[in-house]
Amino acid sequence: DRFPDDTPRGTSEFRNVLAELPGATADWIVLGAHYDTKAGIVPFEGANDSGSGVGVLIELARILRATPPARRPSVRLAFFDGEECRVSYGPRDGLHGSRRLAVQLRAEVQRAPVRAVIIVDMVGDRDLNLTIPRNGTPALMRALFAAAEAEGLRHRIRLGAGSILDDHVPFLERGFPAVDLIDFEYGSAPGLNDYWHTPADTLDKLSAESLAVTGRIIRRYLALQTPPPE
């Protein structure tokens, strides 16, 4: 989905990458991650921000596609462009892709209702401190905590200390149930975030186990949303 949008530096073209996996439910669960990285950092891999969330969703897509549709809910995958701001977050800067999709989903909600939106961001840190920020939908938070409990991973995820501006916010503003899964402590010591938006955000800081924790929680949540076979 290519679209122009205003930015503090003029109109830019953005590209969302979208996929649908119809399943056993009439409504949809949206799984989203941004794939753009912060501009102006040289060199910059963006391994955790934003490679980690994209990696989790690609693997979930592979697993879901291999699962018979009757055994999973209907899922939309959204890879967002333009999450990072150019200057400072505002109505014309940052969250371009998620704002675009939130508007589109609201326009078609009668035809294709949305049950939940789950955003995945910065989930690859070897020292994973996975949180759900407080600016999310409480019922969806509880459902994800229940999924973590069922997966034996409740100790790996907690409620965040405060709110975070991320790609879930445009969906909340449009009335959709939405949450963010994020680890915003990505640094050289516990509690620090000094690797974020720096050249230190490299693949060696990430762990396959951390990616798997996030993916397993989401996968169990999806399984719990699937109606039992008749």
Buried (B, 14 or more C-beta within 10 A) or exposed (E): EEBEBEBEEEEBEBBBEBBEBEBBBEEBBBBBBBBBBBEEEEEBBBBBBBBBBBBBBEBBBEEBEEBEBEBBBBBBBBBBBBBBBBEEBEEBBBBBBBBBBBEBBBEEBEEEEBBBBBBBBBBBBEEBBBBBBEBBBEEBBEBBBBBBBBBEBBEBBEEBEEEBBBBBBBBBEBEBBBBBBBBBBBBEEEEEBEBBBBEBBBEEBBBEEBBBBBBBBBBBBBBEBBEEEE
